[in-house]
Amino acid sequence: MAADAGSAGAAVTIMASRVLAYVAIGMVQMTLLFVLGWAIFGLSLGDHPYALLLIFFAMTLVTTGFGILMTTLIRDFATLTSLMNLCVIVAAAAGGTLVPLFLLPDWLRTISPAVPHYWAMEASQGVILLGDGVVDVLPAVGALMAFAAAFFALGLWRFRFVD
């Protein structure tokens, strides 16, 4: 029994370290993207750019959790990659990241809040265009954290540790 508990503890530690690594990589990527946009193209980071970091962190958790969930559902790498790309494109379109929400059909605007991209865009635009700060983005960050929690919970529920 003690060996099983030790194995489970080691598996959880390995999983946590991988999640932290992907979250760190995602944070660096998103931060670098916005900093380069600011430095090269003059992208405004708003009055409270540190609020963007909170959004980046939440969205990175969403993408990591979604990745874990999808890898527990699909074992074939080619299928996984194709389906992940399709999911990201559809969610991005529905969330208003590919085209502005006002250009979307009414039925799609109605379901836009059902995808994380919508909340990330709302919060990011608030910071960049409206001068929103940390308190202002908390509702959107809360929605993103709910998506992340759901993805992680479902993914970890389905995950099978193999010795």
C-alpha positions as a Markdown table, in Angstrom:
| # | Residue | x | y | z |
|---|---|---|---|---|
| 1 | Met | 0.0 | 0.0 | 0.0 |
| 2 | Ala | 2.8 | 2.4 | 0.9 |
| 3 | Ala | 4.4 | 1.8 | -2.5 |
| 4 | Asp | 1.1 | 2.6 | -4.2 |
| 5 | Ala | 0.8 | 5.9 | -2.3 |
| 6 | Gly | 4.4 | 6.7 | -3.2 |
| 7 | Ser | 3.8 | 6.0 | -6.9 |
| 8 | Ala | 0.7 | 8.1 | -6.9 |
| 9 | Gly | 2.6 | 10.9 | -5.2 |
| 10 | Ala | 5.4 | 10.7 | -7.8 |
| 11 | Ala | 2.8 | 10.7 | -10.6 |
| 12 | Val | 1.1 | 13.8 | -9.2 |
| 13 | Thr | 4.5 | 15.5 | -8.8 |
| 14 | Ile | 5.4 | 14.7 | -12.4 |
| 15 | Met | 2.1 | 15.9 | -13.7 |
| 16 | Ala | 2.3 | 19.1 | -11.6 |
| 17 | Ser | 5.8 | 19.8 | -12.9 |
| 18 | Arg | 4.7 | 19.4 | -16.5 |
| 19 | Val | 1.7 | 21.7 | -16.0 |
| 20 | Leu | 3.9 | 24.3 | -14.4 |
| 21 | Ala | 6.3 | 24.1 | -17.3 |
| 22 | Tyr | 3.6 | 24.6 | -19.8 |
| 23 | Val | 2.1 | 27.5 | -17.9 |
| 24 | Ala | 5.5 | 29.1 | -17.7 |
| 25 | Ile | 6.1 | 28.7 | -21.4 |
| 26 | Gly | 2.6 | 30.1 | -22.2 |
| 27 | Met | 3.2 | 33.1 | -20.0 |
| 28 | Val | 6.5 | 33.8 | -21.7 |
| 29 | Gln | 5.0 | 33.4 | -25.1 |
| 30 | Met | 2.0 | 35.7 | -24.4 |
| 31 | Thr | 4.0 | 38.3 | -22.6 |
| 32 | Leu | 6.6 | 38.3 | -25.4 |
| 33 | Leu | 3.9 | 38.6 | -28.1 |
| 34 | Phe | 2.4 | 41.7 | -26.4 |
| 35 | Val | 5.8 | 43.3 | -25.6 |
| 36 | Leu | 6.9 | 42.9 | -29.1 |
| 37 | Gly | 3.6 | 44.3 | -30.4 |
| 38 | Trp | 4.2 | 47.3 | -28.1 |
| 39 | Ala | 7.9 | 47.7 | -29.1 |
| 40 | Ile | 7.6 | 47.1 | -32.8 |
| 41 | Phe | 4.1 | 48.2 | -33.7 |
| 42 | Gly | 3.2 | 50.7 | -30.9 |
| 43 | Leu | 0.5 | 48.4 | -29.5 |
| 44 | Ser | -1.0 | 50.1 | -26.5 |
| 45 | Leu | -0.9 | 48.0 | -23.3 |
| 46 | Gly | -3.4 | 50.3 | -21.6 |
| 47 | Asp | -3.0 | 52.1 | -18.3 |
| 48 | His | -2.6 | 48.9 | -16.3 |
| 49 | Pro | -0.5 | 46.4 | -18.4 |
| 50 | Tyr | 0.0 | 44.2 | -15.3 |
| 51 | Ala | -3.7 | 43.4 | -15.5 |
| 52 | Leu | -2.9 | 41.7 | -18.8 |
| 53 | Leu | -0.6 | 39.4 | -17.0 |
| 54 | Leu | -3.5 | 38.1 | -14.9 |
| 55 | Ile | -5.4 | 37.5 | -18.1 |
| 56 | Phe | -2.4 | 35.7 | -19.7 |
| 57 | Phe | -2.1 | 33.5 | -16.6 |
| 58 | Ala | -5.7 | 32.5 | -16.6 |
| 59 | Met | -5.7 | 31.8 | -20.4 |
| 60 | Thr | -2.6 | 29.8 | -20.1 |
| 61 | Leu | -4.3 | 27.6 | -17.5 |
| 62 | Val | -7.2 | 27.2 | -19.8 |
| 63 | Thr | -5.1 | 26.1 | -22.7 |
| 64 | Thr | -3.0 | 23.7 | -20.5 |
| 65 | Gly | -6.1 | 22.2 | -19.0 |
| 66 | Phe | -7.7 | 21.8 | -22.4 |
| 67 | Gly | -4.6 | 20.1 | -23.7 |
| 68 | Ile | -4.6 | 17.6 | -20.8 |
| 69 | Leu | -8.3 | 16.9 | -21.4 |
| 70 | Met | -7.8 | 16.4 | -25.1 |
| 71 | Thr | -4.8 | 14.1 | -24.6 |
| 72 | Thr | -6.9 | 11.9 | -22.4 |
| 73 | Leu | -9.6 | 11.6 | -25.1 |
| 74 | Ile | -7.5 | 11.1 | -28.2 |
| 75 | Arg | -4.4 | 8.9 | -28.3 |
| 76 | Asp | -3.4 | 9.3 | -31.9 |
| 77 | Phe | -1.1 | 12.3 | -32.3 |
| 78 | Ala | -2.1 | 13.2 | -35.8 |
| 79 | Thr | -5.8 | 13.2 | -34.9 |
| 80 | Leu | -5.1 | 15.1 | -31.7 |
| 81 | Thr | -3.2 | 17.8 | -33.5 |
| 82 | Ser | -5.8 | 18.2 | -36.2 |
| 83 | Leu | -8.7 | 18.2 | -33.7 |
| 84 | Met | -6.9 | 20.7 | -31.4 |
| 85 | Asn | -6.3 | 23.1 | -34.3 |
| 86 | Leu | -10.0 | 22.8 | -35.3 |
| 87 | Cys | -11.2 | 23.5 | -31.8 |
| 88 | Val | -8.9 | 26.5 | -31.4 |
| 89 | Ile | -10.0 | 28.0 | -34.7 |
| 90 | Val | -13.7 | 27.4 | -34.0 |
| 91 | Ala | -13.4 | 28.8 | -30.5 |
| 92 | Ala | -11.4 | 31.8 | -31.7 |
| 93 | Ala | -14.0 | 32.6 | -34.3 |
| 94 | Ala | -16.9 | 32.2 | -31.8 |
| 95 | Gly | -15.1 | 34.2 | -29.2 |
| 96 | Gly | -14.4 | 37.2 | -31.4 |
| 97 | Thr | -10.7 | 36.9 | -31.8 |
| 98 | Leu | -10.7 | 36.3 | -35.6 |
| 99 | Val | -13.4 | 38.8 | -36.4 |
| 100 | Pro | -15.1 | 41.4 | -34.2 |
| 101 | Leu | -18.2 | 40.1 | -32.4 |
| 102 | Phe | -20.5 | 42.7 | -34.0 |
| 103 | Leu | -19.8 | 41.0 | -37.4 |
| 104 | Leu | -20.9 | 37.6 | -36.2 |
| 105 | Pro | -24.4 | 36.3 | -36.7 |
| 106 | Asp | -26.8 | 36.8 | -33.8 |
| 107 | Trp | -26.9 | 33.1 | -33.0 |
| 108 | Leu | -23.1 | 32.9 | -32.7 |
| 109 | Arg | -22.9 | 36.1 | -30.6 |
| 110 | Thr | -25.4 | 34.5 | -28.2 |
| 111 | Ile | -23.1 | 31.5 | -27.6 |
| 112 | Ser | -19.8 | 33.4 | -27.6 |
| 113 | Pro | -19.6 | 33.5 | -23.8 |
| 114 | Ala | -19.5 | 29.7 | -23.9 |
| 115 | Val | -15.9 | 29.8 | -25.1 |
| 116 | Pro | -12.8 | 31.0 | -23.2 |
| 117 | His | -11.6 | 33.2 | -26.0 |
| 118 | Tyr | -14.6 | 35.5 | -25.6 |
| 119 | Trp | -13.6 | 36.2 | -22.0 |
| 120 | Ala | -10.0 | 36.7 | -22.8 |
| 121 | Met | -10.9 | 39.2 | -25.5 |
| 122 | Glu | -13.3 | 41.1 | -23.4 |
| 123 | Ala | -10.8 | 41.5 | -20.6 |
| 124 | Ser | -7.8 | 42.3 | -22.9 |
| 125 | Gln | -9.8 | 44.9 | -24.9 |
| 126 | Gly | -10.9 | 46.4 | -21.6 |
| 127 | Val | -7.3 | 46.8 | -20.4 |
| 128 | Ile | -6.0 | 48.0 | -23.8 |
| 129 | Leu | -8.8 | 50.2 | -25.0 |
| 130 | Leu | -10.7 | 51.3 | -21.9 |
| 131 | Gly | -8.0 | 51.5 | -19.3 |
| 132 | Asp | -9.4 | 48.7 | -17.1 |
| 133 | Gly | -7.3 | 47.5 | -14.2 |
| 134 | Val | -7.1 | 44.3 | -12.2 |
| 135 | Val | -10.4 | 44.7 | -10.4 |
| 136 | Asp | -12.2 | 45.4 | -13.7 |
| 137 | Val | -10.9 | 42.2 | -15.3 |
| 138 | Leu | -11.7 | 39.9 | -12.4 |
| 139 | Pro | -15.1 | 38.8 | -13.7 |
| 140 | Ala | -13.6 | 37.7 | -17.0 |
| 141 | Val | -10.6 | 36.1 | -15.3 |
| 142 | Gly | -13.0 | 34.3 | -13.0 |
| 143 | Ala | -14.8 | 32.9 | -16.1 |
| 144 | Leu | -11.5 | 31.8 | -17.5 |
| 145 | Met | -10.5 | 30.1 | -14.2 |
| 146 | Ala | -13.8 | 28.3 | -14.3 |
| 147 | Phe | -13.1 | 27.0 | -17.8 |
| 148 | Ala | -9.6 | 26.0 | -16.6 |
| 149 | Ala | -10.9 | 24.2 | -13.5 |
| 150 | Ala | -13.5 | 22.3 | -15.6 |
| 151 | Phe | -10.8 | 21.2 | -18.2 |
| 152 | Phe | -8.4 | 20.2 | -15.5 |
| 153 | Ala | -11.0 | 18.3 | -13.5 |
| 154 | Leu | -12.3 | 16.4 | -16.6 |
| 155 | Gly | -8.8 | 15.7 | -17.9 |
| 156 | Leu | -7.4 | 14.5 | -14.5 |
| 157 | Trp | -10.6 | 12.4 | -14.0 |
| 158 | Arg | -9.9 | 10.6 | -17.3 |
| 159 | Phe | -6.1 | 10.6 | -16.9 |
| 160 | Arg | -4.5 | 7.2 | -16.3 |
| 161 | Phe | -1.0 | 7.1 | -14.8 |
| 162 | Val | 1.0 | 4.2 | -16.1 |
| 163 | Asp | 4.0 | 2.8 | -14.2 |
